[in-house]
Amino acid sequence: MTPTRIRASVVSERAAWVRTMLQSIQDLPMDSYAQFVSDPRNVAAAESFLRRGIEALLDLGRHILAKGFGYAVTEYKDIGNKLAEVNIIPDDRVATLRKIAGYRNRMVHFYHEITQEELYNICTRNISDIEEILAIIINWVRDHPDKVDHEI
């Protein structure tokens, strides 16, 4: 695959989607586990928001790797390694991004194994990991305008 330029519109759209999904989680009643599970729609919404936010984050990473560097990454779990290889994310964040990707795969393929308590804990304790990785990627894009196509 030949590298071209990263599309600013894709970066903006995916980043906005991640932020919207994370904000949607934060807008759910999450003050306590009991409150969270009191309505099954909260659990379903949290799972959907989390999965879609993770997918948007990983799709953003995949877009940057494909367009900016010519790397076709097919497995979500490999995106973190490649982003570190091209110095977009620091090595110490690769394991976190791999865990995030692995959790997305569990949500899709092993959904029946995810407990309400596990989902609640992730939504209340680990959302900052997604926010941090998104910020790292966005900062890298801002610092490398030569790699970005701003045309519509």
Backbone torsions as a table, in degrees:
resi	resn	phi	psi	omega
1	MET	NA	134.3	-179.7
2	THR	-91.4	128.5	177.6
3	PRO	-66.6	144.2	174.4
4	THR	-123.8	-121.0	176.9
5	ARG	-131.5	146.8	178.4
6	ILE	-70.6	132.3	-178.9
7	ARG	-83.9	118.9	-179.7
8	ALA	-58.2	-35.8	-179.3
9	SER	-64.9	-37.7	178.2
10	VAL	-67.9	-43.4	178.8
11	VAL	-58.9	-48.3	-178.5
12	SER	-62.7	-45.6	-178.7
13	GLU	-64.6	-45.6	-178.9
14	ARG	-67.6	-41.5	178.6
15	ALA	-62.9	-42.7	178.5
16	ALA	-63.0	-39.1	179.1
17	TRP	-64.1	-45.3	178.0
18	VAL	-57.8	-49.5	-178.1
19	ARG	-61.7	-40.7	178.9
20	THR	-63.9	-42.8	-179.3
21	MET	-66.2	-41.4	-179.8
22	LEU	-68.4	-38.8	176.9
23	GLN	-65.2	-36.8	178.5
24	SER	-63.3	-36.8	175.3
25	ILE	-64.6	-46.5	-178.2
26	GLN	-64.4	-24.5	179.0
27	ASP	-79.8	-11.8	177.9
28	LEU	-73.8	157.5	176.3
29	PRO	-71.4	99.3	-173.8
30	MET	-123.1	18.9	-178.3
31	ASP	-64.7	-29.2	177.0
32	SER	-150.8	159.9	177.6
33	TYR	-61.6	-41.4	-179.8
34	ALA	-60.4	-42.7	178.7
35	GLN	-64.2	-42.5	-178.7
36	PHE	-60.0	-46.1	-175.6
37	VAL	-87.9	-2.1	-178.8
38	SER	-64.4	-23.9	177.0
39	ASP	-129.5	117.2	-176.8
40	PRO	-59.6	-19.9	178.0
41	ARG	-67.5	-28.0	176.8
42	ASN	-63.0	-44.3	-178.9
43	VAL	-65.1	-46.5	-179.8
44	ALA	-63.0	-42.1	179.3
45	ALA	-65.2	-45.0	-179.5
46	ALA	-60.4	-44.0	179.8
47	GLU	-62.1	-44.6	179.5
48	SER	-65.4	-46.8	179.7
49	PHE	-60.9	-43.6	-178.6
50	LEU	-65.0	-48.3	-179.4
51	ARG	-60.9	-46.0	-178.2
52	ARG	-68.0	-35.0	176.1
53	GLY	-65.6	-43.4	177.9
54	ILE	-63.4	-45.0	-179.7
55	GLU	-61.4	-40.1	178.4
56	ALA	-64.8	-40.6	177.7
57	LEU	-61.9	-46.5	-179.4
58	LEU	-68.6	-37.4	176.2
59	ASP	-64.4	-36.1	175.3
60	LEU	-61.9	-47.3	177.6
61	GLY	-60.3	-41.6	179.6
62	ARG	-64.6	-40.5	178.8
63	HIS	-62.3	-45.8	-179.3
64	ILE	-62.5	-42.6	179.2
65	LEU	-65.7	-41.8	-178.4
66	ALA	-69.4	-52.6	-175.1
67	LYS	-76.8	-44.2	-174.5
68	GLY	-80.3	-26.0	-173.0
69	PHE	-130.4	-7.2	179.1
70	GLY	76.4	20.0	178.6
71	TYR	-97.2	123.6	175.4
72	ALA	-96.5	102.9	-179.4
73	VAL	-101.5	119.8	-176.8
74	THR	-94.9	-30.9	-177.5
75	GLU	-97.4	129.1	179.1
76	TYR	-55.4	-38.5	-177.6
77	LYS	-66.1	-18.5	-179.3
78	ASP	-88.3	-12.0	-176.0
79	ILE	-62.4	-43.4	-179.6
80	GLY	-60.2	-43.9	179.4
81	ASN	-60.6	-44.5	-179.1
82	LYS	-68.7	-39.3	178.4
83	LEU	-63.2	-34.9	176.3
84	ALA	-72.3	-39.5	-179.5
85	GLU	-58.4	-35.0	180.0
86	VAL	-98.2	15.2	174.7
87	ASN	62.9	37.2	174.7
88	ILE	-92.1	-45.4	175.1
89	ILE	-115.4	148.5	179.1
90	PRO	-70.6	153.1	-178.6
91	ASP	-54.7	-33.6	-177.3
92	ASP	-74.0	-4.5	176.9
93	ARG	-104.6	-6.4	-179.0
94	VAL	-61.1	-46.5	-178.6
95	ALA	-60.6	-38.1	178.9
96	THR	-65.0	-45.3	179.9
97	LEU	-66.0	-35.2	175.8
98	ARG	-64.1	-40.4	177.4
99	LYS	-64.1	-41.4	178.4
100	ILE	-61.4	-46.4	179.1
101	ALA	-63.8	-40.8	178.2
102	GLY	-63.8	-37.3	178.6
103	TYR	-67.6	-38.3	176.2
104	ARG	-59.5	-43.6	179.6
105	ASN	-63.8	-38.5	175.6
106	ARG	-62.5	-41.9	-178.8
107	MET	-61.5	-35.2	-177.1
108	VAL	-85.0	-44.4	-171.8
109	HIS	-100.1	-24.7	-178.5
110	PHE	-127.2	38.2	-177.7
111	TYR	-52.6	-32.2	-177.6
112	HIS	-71.2	-13.8	179.5
113	GLU	-93.1	-13.1	-176.9
114	ILE	-81.4	123.0	-179.7
115	THR	-89.4	159.6	177.5
116	GLN	-62.1	-39.0	-179.5
117	GLU	-65.7	-42.0	177.6
118	GLU	-60.8	-46.0	179.2
119	LEU	-62.1	-44.6	178.2
120	TYR	-59.3	-46.6	-179.2
121	ASN	-61.8	-42.0	178.6
122	ILE	-65.0	-43.6	-178.1
123	CYS	-68.4	-24.9	-179.4
124	THR	-99.8	-17.0	-174.5
125	ARG	-120.5	-20.8	-170.2
126	ASN	-120.8	2.3	179.8
127	ILE	-60.2	-32.0	-179.1
128	SER	-61.7	-27.3	176.9
129	ASP	-63.0	-43.2	178.7
130	ILE	-66.0	-44.6	179.1
131	GLU	-60.1	-41.9	-178.9
132	GLU	-65.2	-44.9	-179.7
133	ILE	-66.9	-39.5	176.0
134	LEU	-59.7	-45.4	179.9
135	ALA	-61.2	-40.9	178.7
136	ILE	-61.1	-45.9	-179.4
137	ILE	-65.1	-46.4	-179.5
138	ILE	-62.0	-42.0	178.1
139	ASN	-62.9	-39.1	177.8
140	TRP	-62.8	-45.0	179.4
141	VAL	-59.8	-44.7	179.0
142	ARG	-62.5	-35.2	-178.7
143	ASP	-79.7	-7.0	-178.0
144	HIS	-129.6	60.6	-177.6
145	PRO	-62.2	-22.2	178.0
146	ASP	-66.4	-19.3	-179.5
147	LYS	-92.2	-4.0	-169.2
148	VAL	-112.0	135.4	173.5
149	ASP	-98.3	114.2	-178.0
150	HIS	-94.7	2.3	-179.7
151	GLU	-74.3	151.4	179.1
152	ILE	-83.1	NA	NA
